[in-house]
């Protein structure tokens, strides 16, 4: 799968992307709000293998895609979209951008492209995104995507020996197409 935007190519991973994936997933900026410690090499390797396996499935319920710069093909991060509830056509979206590329709009551009794909191609009804309540840059992306804040999930995740809160945002197909 491949999606092009003004500045980006968003595509399935290939084996040669494993080194960037490892670098991204093991950088403190990436895992700080997600995990207590740096993911182990085995965990990262298994995660990459799982991505490679899932993208060959006949019926995809998860899209984990590499974000690259359109002109240079430099990897910038990744964006993930996965099904959470088939009955109500609900999916969740998330993103990780290499720390040196944060603040340049790449997460917003990539996520918007995947949201458009989800609503128009997959016929999704609802897309949600969650982030740690202190992860302001991620919340800003959700706002730029015109997602609506639905609330604060209190004590939903254990992180760094404390229960932390997560913000939840969502966008509906009717938010972008009132005829739905």
C-alpha positions in Angstrom: 0.0 0.0 0.0 1.2 3.5 -0.8 -0.3 7.0 -0.3 1.2 10.2 -1.6 0.6 13.6 -0.2 2.2 17.0 -1.1 5.4 16.2 0.9 5.2 12.6 1.8 5.1 9.0 0.7 3.3 6.8 3.2 3.9 3.1 2.4 4.1 -0.4 3.7 7.4 -1.3 5.3 10.0 -3.4 3.5 12.8 -5.4 5.1 15.3 -2.7 4.5 13.3 -0.4 6.8 14.0 -2.5 9.9 17.0 -0.4 11.0 15.0 2.9 10.9 12.1 1.1 12.7 14.5 0.0 15.4 16.1 3.4 15.8 12.6 5.0 16.0 11.1 2.6 18.5 14.1 2.6 20.8 14.5 6.4 21.0 13.4 7.9 24.3 11.3 10.5 22.6 9.2 7.7 21.0 8.6 5.5 24.0 8.6 8.0 26.9 4.8 8.3 27.0 4.2 4.7 26.0 6.5 2.4 27.9 8.4 2.3 31.2 11.7 1.5 29.5 13.4 1.1 26.1 11.9 -1.8 24.2 14.2 -4.8 24.0 15.9 -5.7 20.7 13.8 -8.9 20.7 10.5 -7.0 21.2 11.4 -4.6 18.4 12.4 -7.4 16.1 9.2 -9.3 16.8 7.1 -6.1 16.3 8.7 -5.5 12.9 8.1 -9.1 11.9 4.5 -8.8 12.9 4.1 -5.7 10.8 5.6 -7.5 7.8 3.3 -10.4 8.3 0.1 -8.4 8.8 0.6 -6.3 5.6 0.4 -9.5 3.6 -3.0 -10.5 5.0 -5.9 -10.7 2.6 -8.1 -8.7 4.9 -6.2 -6.0 6.7 -7.2 -4.9 10.1 -4.0 -3.0 10.8 -2.0 -0.7 8.7 1.5 0.2 10.0 3.1 2.4 7.4 6.4 4.2 7.0 6.3 7.9 6.5 9.0 9.1 4.1 9.9 12.5 2.6 8.6 12.5 -1.0 11.7 14.1 -2.6 14.5 12.6 -0.5 12.8 9.3 0.5 14.2 9.9 4.0 12.2 8.0 6.6 10.5 10.4 9.0 8.4 8.2 11.2 5.4 5.9 11.0 1.6 6.0 11.2 -0.6 3.2 12.4 -4.3 2.5 11.8 -6.0 -0.5 13.3 -9.5 -1.9 13.8 -10.8 -1.8 17.3 -14.5 -2.7 16.9 -15.8 -4.2 13.7 -19.5 -4.0 14.8 -19.4 -0.2 14.9 -16.7 0.3 12.3 -14.3 1.9 14.8 -10.6 2.2 14.2 -7.8 3.8 16.1 -4.9 5.8 14.7 -1.4 6.6 16.1 1.9 8.1 14.9 5.5 8.3 15.8 7.8 10.9 14.2 11.6 10.9 14.5 12.4 13.4 17.2 14.5 15.7 14.8 11.4 16.0 12.5 8.8 16.8 15.1 7.0 20.2 14.6 7.2 20.1 10.8 3.6 18.9 10.2 4.6 15.4 9.1 2.4 13.6 11.7 -0.6 15.7 10.8 -0.1 15.3 7.0 0.4 11.5 7.3 -2.5 11.0 9.7 -4.8 13.1 7.6 -4.0 10.9 4.5 -4.7 7.7 6.5 -7.9 9.1 7.9 -9.1 10.0 4.4 -8.2 6.5 3.3 -10.1 5.0 6.2 -13.3 7.0 5.6 -13.3 6.7 1.8 -11.8 3.3 1.1 -12.5 1.3 4.3 -15.9 2.9 5.0 -14.9 3.4 8.6 -17.5 5.2 10.8 -15.3 6.4 13.7 -11.5 6.9 14.2 -10.2 7.5 17.7 -6.8 8.5 19.0 -5.4 8.5 22.5 -2.4 10.2 24.1 -0.9 10.8 27.5 -2.4 13.9 29.0 1.1 15.6 29.1 1.9 14.8 25.5 0.9 18.2 24.2 2.5 17.8 20.7 0.4 14.7 20.1 -2.8 16.4 21.3 -2.0 19.3 18.9 -2.0 16.9 16.0 -5.4 15.5 17.0 -6.8 19.1 17.1 -5.3 19.9 13.7 -7.0 16.7 12.3 -10.3 18.2 13.5 -10.8 15.4 15.9 -13.1 16.2 18.8 -12.0 15.7 22.4 -14.3 13.2 24.0 -12.7 13.1 27.4 -10.0 12.1 29.8 -9.5 8.4 30.7 -8.4 8.6 34.3 -5.8 6.1 35.5 -6.1 4.0 32.3 -2.4 3.2 32.0 0.5 2.2 34.3 3.6 4.2 33.4 6.7 4.9 35.4 5.2 3.3 38.5 2.1 5.6 38.4 -1.4 5.4 37.0 -1.6 8.0 34.2 -4.5 9.6 32.4 -5.0 9.5 28.6 -6.9 12.0 26.5 -9.3 10.5 23.9 -10.2 12.3 20.7 -12.3 11.0 17.8 -13.6 11.9 14.3 -16.7 10.5 12.7 -17.4 10.0 9.0 -20.3 12.5 9.5 -17.8 15.1 10.7 -16.2 15.1 7.2 -19.3 14.2 5.2 -22.5 15.4 6.8 -24.6 13.2 4.5 -23.4 10.0 6.3 
